[in-house]
Structures are given as C-alpha cells and as structure tokens.
Amino acid sequence: MPSSREIYKKGFRIYRLGNVSIDFENEKRIYLKVKGKSEVHSVIYDKISKKFICDCKWFSMKNQECSHIIAAKLFLKERGGIK
C-alpha cells in the first residue's frame, strides 16, 4: 500500500504536468477532470462541505485521499478556488 507521501508525490506530479482542468462549476460544486496514468478521473469539490470525492478505485475502496484529489487541491489552491 502506498504511503501518504507517495500519494502526495504522485498527485504533485499530475498537477505539475498540467493534467487537471475544470469541467464545470456552479455555486455548490466544482467538477474537475484529472488525467491519471491511464485514465481520466472525475473529482468533485463540494463548496458547502469543503470535501472532495473521486471516481477512482483507491478512493472508492479506501475512502482516503488519492493522488487525483491531491492534484485537484493543488490546482484549485493555485487559482484561489480553495484555501
């Protein structure tokens, strides 16, 4: 099982490669597309609860922050979307 440090490094790499984009945004949520190693994943940021969810297996099985969520967080922080 990868460590949280390894997951962060993978997420940072995804972010730095420019593999995160906003698909859609409304007053309650931001829908992002995050290109992983072999697939594009959907990450949703709920502005009300301030929580992220991802459609990847890791998040579904472990209910833990995945590299796609890390990449999305870094992307949104850079553009001032979250603090």
QUIGI-V547926 format. One record per helix or strand. SS is the DSSP state (alpha for helix, beta for strand). FROM is the first residue (numbers start at 0). LEN is the number of residues. Records with the same first field share a line. If there is no record, write none. Layout:
SS: FROM-LEN  FROM-LEN
This chain:
alpha: 3-13  56-6  66-12
beta: 19-6  28-7  39-7  50-4
